[in-house]
């Protein structure tokens, strides 16, 4: 088995590497054509499936096949007639478990295994849907809390959990049927063999009883081999299916990327688009560019502007040669997209806009893109990309250090092979130019700081600056910025723009020339962002560093608050938690009673079999009619025992599956609801990330189900079996029983236990071996555009190869140990048998034991122990089950928790007065204070704006008003009522939030807008708020209108469209306080102006708090608070603050477009 494991590991590693290399050598259209996430899933999950099928499972197939052939040869050699008759039971087993054989024999009924596999897939599909909802929701928990949508989301989640439970209950009788026929067939084989064997013996066709025993054991082995090959064959079939996903990409023809490079061609030439018509390969029926012509002159800065969805980023994709004008679309073998087509048939959900175009003819691609006199397609692809520095709107940062992320920009440049010292110098220089150095040097680890997955440990602005540094470090001849400063604050945008004014960008005409056309589109876009200014004043305020005593004071205050609120959970032992959950399931006592009865009955069959087998052997001493009568009697007893065993295993399988379905659904739903009720600070902890919690919600109830379901039933069966076997063995021969029980029994049980447990744990070990490399590959695939634009393909593939080799080498060492256990479990059994025969033979020779005594003890103890060990191995992992039980219990609301007063804020007509009095605050997971005595007063019905640099606490104020966090000191008052004394849900009912990053969930547009209100809200109200949000006309243009499905995270909509739907969702709640956190940042200028007007109309009768970087959106505010240093630096309206010529004036000056 070690050899199979080693070969499987190496083949799997080679296929993973070949897949990644092939994927990065294909156009990005291939990735676009694949279903969402399939490429990452193939190189992780699908690769694991393939490895399982070509490792031990393949070895097991050969092992069982050899056993099958050997047993058939031996049985036919001794008695072909008895073998043929006895083997008829095998046909029954094959018909029950093998769909193909049943079909070939013309038996048209559904066989067990295929039906169970289909039902299992249906259950997994429902569980995946539930996990999808959980992942989406837990990743956007702030929006769920702000909308007060916990109950609605819990109900939606419960729908799929209930569907999973319903499908599990439907599957339960089939699980019973899966167990019952095999157990019946084994004993029926014995009955038939003994009956017909005695008949042949009495007629003189057999010379001795040994022939019957040889044929019987051979046929039983054949039956066991046939049944045990089912799982390995299924695994091998799954591996063959998984291989098609790999070779669909590996065998796809690779485009020729070689061509002209320096000195034959120069990147310092004009770039021209001539009559370009383009549609994306994934949407070949939707025209994106229509006969577009433009020229980007060498050495000049050129800008592309326009509304959302007008094709600006598409031009970037064409210049980067992610897409080509030479072919209509990428065609991939059907196996690679089978899941996408299958899902479309299953879901029956409202169609996305693109699906309505599928019957139309694809758009014919045309046009020429050239650099100087050479078409881009004639240039060497990697050389061309090394000439370009690209900064995207949503930059991807790799899970590495800051220095490494910037250093990646040197690949393909003249500095690629410089020493580490020179590279570090270039990195620091680039970071200084992009103004990233100013925050990097303040970090404890500086340039060696790990940024986390996708740069999660950095803010949006910090990631953007890092991406800019990465793009300019190689001094590219062409610089392309796709909304490169969208996530940077006012000051940062101005200074970063100064650093970027060195490259070559991609419009026609100068700023002044385009402004001269007052009726032009460009002029309209500029007017939408217009600010009125006075003279420029460059003074800046220096930030005051927070002192260490202040930090300690804040930390102490936070700790005191947490200790007052926290209720410490004390972990419970296994028996306590087991008893508690069992008590909670007391309403299903009749199912547990059936389970216990079935388990005891199933365990009792083995000692009964040992007794009957020994008695049968004594029958050979009879002759004549007595022989015939006794043989028929015991054969009938074996047949009855088979019926009893089948019934017992059916009851156990049926009842345990029903219990499992109820337990999983009950505690999965409770677990999810408990998490939704947790405060936002709970989700800030590293161990409570959305991915971690989603995994726990899916896996912990399953672990609990193992504690209380089928696996625990196996343990009961094993205990019953061992107890019965030892009792009957002591009755028939205590001496031999003592020797075998104290020596052979532990060895056999342990060997069998570890062998089966090893096989069960193999898939988990297999997944773990490539976990780190799979994570790296998935990250690289998700950053496909970034990787290709930086020409990192070779570096990524080489690093992936090194990771794979390291994992294989390390796991080979572990495999040696496990293979020794695997081999020992097979060989030790023979040694124990030898011991039993030696001592048993001694007792037989001394006439102390008869044959019946010996065989009862031998069969009961040795065979019973091996079987019991196999059953015990199916028992739950006690440590995992106990940990899962404690995690579920720890999230329950403590019984002693006191309810907060349910009083409401009075006199809210016309808005709410908001006061922050001497507020001190820091985030629970950070030591740096955000506010140190903040005081703000917003009068009832005012339109208030919060402005200031990144990190000054604007969003923190929004979070405090939404009660995502509690202050460490001070008070927040609404109409003179401390909000900490209010019921949190009542408090949030009067508030609506529009966040900077729009959050939509799987479902229709209508469902997303209705997220925070009752579904009975009139459609007239729905249409009105959508008109206010400038989204109604777009929605009505869709074939399904408001019933259009937006996809996961609103993937079918643009950023601006998602933001407008978020705005409509906020307005439909008719809030008394409207919180807008960069609510128009994803909109184009014209839409922003229209939506801003809608906000100002909506401000009537409510208090509106707006966080903004674009000051044009807040210049009409009643009061503007300029934040910095954890306090208010300036306050007043737009005109008053301009007159002061302070910090606000400088910020306005930074955004002036009309000077």
Buried (B, 14 or more C-beta within 10 A) or exposed (E): BBEBBBBBBBBBBEBBBBBBBBBBBBBBBBBBBBBEBBBBBBBBEBBBBBBBBBBBBBBBBEBBEEBBEBBBEBBBEBBEBBBEBBBEBBEBBBBBBBBEBBEEEEEEEEBBBBBBEEBBEBBEBBBEBBBBBBBBBBBBBBBBBBBBBBEBBBEBBBBBBBBBBBBBBBBBBBBBBBBBBBBBBBBBBBBBBBBBBBBBBBEEEBEEBEBBBBBBBBBBBBBBBBBBBBBBBBBBEBBEBBBBBBBBBBEBEEBEBEBBBEEEBBBEBBBBBBEBBBBBBBBBBBBBBEEBEBEBEBEEBBBBBBBBBBBBBBBBBBBBBBBBBEEBBBEBBEBBBBBEEEEEEEEEBBBBBBBEBEEEEBBEBEBBBBBBEBBBBEBBBBBBBBBBBBBBBBBBBBBBBBBBBBBBBBBBBEBBEBEEEEBBEBBBBBBBBBBBBEBBEEBEEBBEBEBEBBBEBBBBBBBBBBBBBBBBBBBBBBBBBBBBBBBBBBBBBBBBBEBBEEBBBBBEBEBEEBBEEEEBEBBBBBBBBBBEBEEEEEEEBEEEEBEEEBBEBBBEBBEEBEEEEEEEEEEBEBEBBBEEBBEEBEEBEEBBEBBBBBBBBBBBBBBBBBBBBBBBBBBBEBEEEEBBEBBBEBBEBBBEBBBBBBBBBBBBBBBBBBBBBBBBBBBBBBBBBBBBBBBBBBBBEEEBBBEEBBBBBBBBBBBBBBBBBBBBBBBBBBBBBBBBBBEBBBBBBEBBBEBBBEBBBEBBBBBBBBBBBBBEBBBEBBBBBBEEBBBBBBBBBBBBBBBBBBBBBEBBBEBBBEBBBEBBEEBBEEBEEBBEBBEBBEEBBEEBBEBBBEBBEEBBEEEEBBBBBBBBBBBBBBBBBBBBBBBBBBBBBEEBBBBBBBBBBBBEEEEEEEEBEEEEBEEBEEBBBBBBBEBBBBBBEEEEBBBBEBEBBBBBBBBBBBBBBBBBBBBBBBBBBBBBBBBBBBBBBBBEBEBBEBBBBBBBBBBBBBBBBBBBBBBBBBBBBBBBBEEEBEEEBBBBBBEBBBBBEBBEEBEBBBBBBBBBBBEBBBBBBBBBBBBBBBBBBBBBBBBBBBBBBBBBBBBBBBBBEBBBEBBEEBBBBBBBBBBBBBBBBBBBBBBBBBBBBBBBBBEEBBEEBBBBBBBBBBBBBEE
